[in-house]
Amino acid sequence: MEEKILIEKIIASDRNAFKELYDTFSSKVYNTLIGILQNSEDAEDVTQEVFIQIFRAIGNFKQDSTLSTWIYRISINKAFEFLRSKKRKKRFAIVKSIFEKEEVEEPVDFLHPGIITENKERSKILFKAINKLSEKQKTAFILSKIENLSHKEICEIMKLSLSSVESLIFRAKENLKKELYDFYKENL
């Protein structure tokens, strides 16, 4: 279905149109989120939040970008909102644990679903390194290298110039090289 017609039908509360939108974009949203959140349960929860926001906000979509660009923006914003919220809760839990002698929950080991079994250990190390990047570097790197989006698409999603996106990806690669070099140097 043409994008403009799909949007109009969703605005008119057509359930089949929204289902079509969900079927088209849910795996892309989930894969983007799991790359950022690095936890499948969190990615599933935030995927649902993304589609709830899409449903509520589709009437405000100005169509100055493609629908997929708008959905990626919502996904990325929701992912980083979730991470900021999780950090606040973790800080609160640490303070609370001082007084109540409870242990703070450690992060779960993360494996991206697209990673082959032999590469699981390497992927854990890679995603831990990706997690240390700034939000913008992490977003640009994931969209480029994991989601395989073009630099032009990343520019639209992140609302940045081409040179800014290229710079973010370059710096992300350099930071990852350094982080991974340091890790392998220490562990060989």
N, C-alpha and C positions, 0 to 999 in steps of 0.2 A: 504494500500500500504506500502511496506517496506520502512523504513526511508531513506536509501541510494538512492533508486530509486526515491522517492519523491523529495529529494534534487536535484538530477540530472535533473529531469523534471522542477523544478522551475528555476534552473540555465539556462535551455534551453528556458525559458520564456513560459512554459506551464501554461496557465491561470487556467485550471482545477486542476492542481496540487497545485497551490497557493491557490485556493479556498478550496481545501481539507485541506490544512495546516491551513487556516483561520478558517474553520468550526471546526476543531479539537481543536485548541488552543485559539480561541478568548474568550470564556467564562472563561477559566483559567486565561488568561492575565487580563481580565476585573476584575475578582474577586480579584486578587492579587493587582491590581492598586487601586481598590476602598478601599481595606483595608489600603493601605498606604496613598492615597490622601484624602479619606473620603469626596468625592464629586463626584456624579455620572456623571455630565457633564465633569468634568476634567478627570475622568477615561475613559470616552468614547473618548475624544480627544486624550489622551495619548495612548489608545489602538490603535487608527489609526496610531499614530506616530511609535509605536512599530512595526506594520506590514509593514509600509513603510521602516523602517530600516532593518527589516528582508529581505524584497524583495531586497533592495540595497546591503546588506552585505552577503547574502546567499552564494555567490561565495567564500567568505573568510572564511566560516565556516570550521574549520579544522577537525571536527568530532572526536575530542579527548574527547568529552563528548556527552551526548545524545542531540538530538534536543530540547527536552523539557527543559533541563537544560540551554541550550544556550538561549532559548526564555525567561525563567524566569530571567536570568541575564540581558538581554536587558530590560525587563519590569521593573525590580527593578531600574536599572540605569536611565531609562527614568523617572520613578516616582520621584526619588530624584533630578534629573536635573530640573524637572518641579517645585518641591517644592523650590529649591534654587532660581530659576528664579522668582517665585512668591514672595519670601521674598525680593528679590532685588527690584522688582516693588513696593511692599508694603512700603519699606523704602523710595523709591523715592516719592511715593504718600504722605507719611507723611511729608517729607520736602516740597514738593510742596504745601500741604494743609496749611502749616504755612504761606506761602505767598499769597495763593489764597483763604483762608478761606473755602475750600471744606472739606467735611467729608470723612474720610477714610472708605472704605468698610469693614464691619465686616464679619467674616466667616459664611457661611450658616450652619444651623444645619444639621448634617450628620446622616443618618440611613443606615446601611448595608442592602442590599436587603434580606439577609438570616435571618434577625432578626424577630421574632414573635412579633406581635402587642403589647402584654402585656409587652414585655421586651424592648420596644423602649426607655423608659427613662433610664433604666439601660445601654442599649447599648450606648446611648449618653455619659454617664458618663465613661463607659469603653473605648470608642474610644478617648475621650479627654485625658484619662490617657495614652493610648497607644501612642498618639501623643507626649507626653512628653518624651518618651524613646529616646535614641540615635538612629541614623540611623541603626546601626548594630543590636542593641537589637530589634528594631521595626521590621526589616526585618526577623530576625530569629524567633521572636515570631509569626508574621503573617504567615510565611511559615509553622511553626509547628502547631499552634493552630487554625488558620483559614483555611489554605489551606490543612491541615492534611498531610503534606509531612514528610517523615522519616528524621531522623537526617542525614543519609547518603546522601539523596538527597539535603538537605540543605547545607551540606559540599561541595558538587559539585557545587551548584549554587553560594554560597558565596565564594568559593575557600578558605575554612578554614579547619582546622583539626576538628576531631570529638570532642575533648575536648574543643576547642574554641567555637564551636556551642553550646555544652551543657552548657558551662559557660555563654554564651550570653542569652540563654533561661532562665537559672536559675536566672541571674541578672535581666532580664526583669520581671520575675514573682515576684521577691522580690521588685523591684521598683513599680510594679503595686499594690502589696499588700499594700505597704506603702502609695502610692498615694490614693488608694481607701479607706484604713482605715482612713486616714486623712480627706478625703471627707465625709465619712459617720459619722465620729466622730463630725465634724462641723455641719452636716445637720440633726442630729437626735434629 
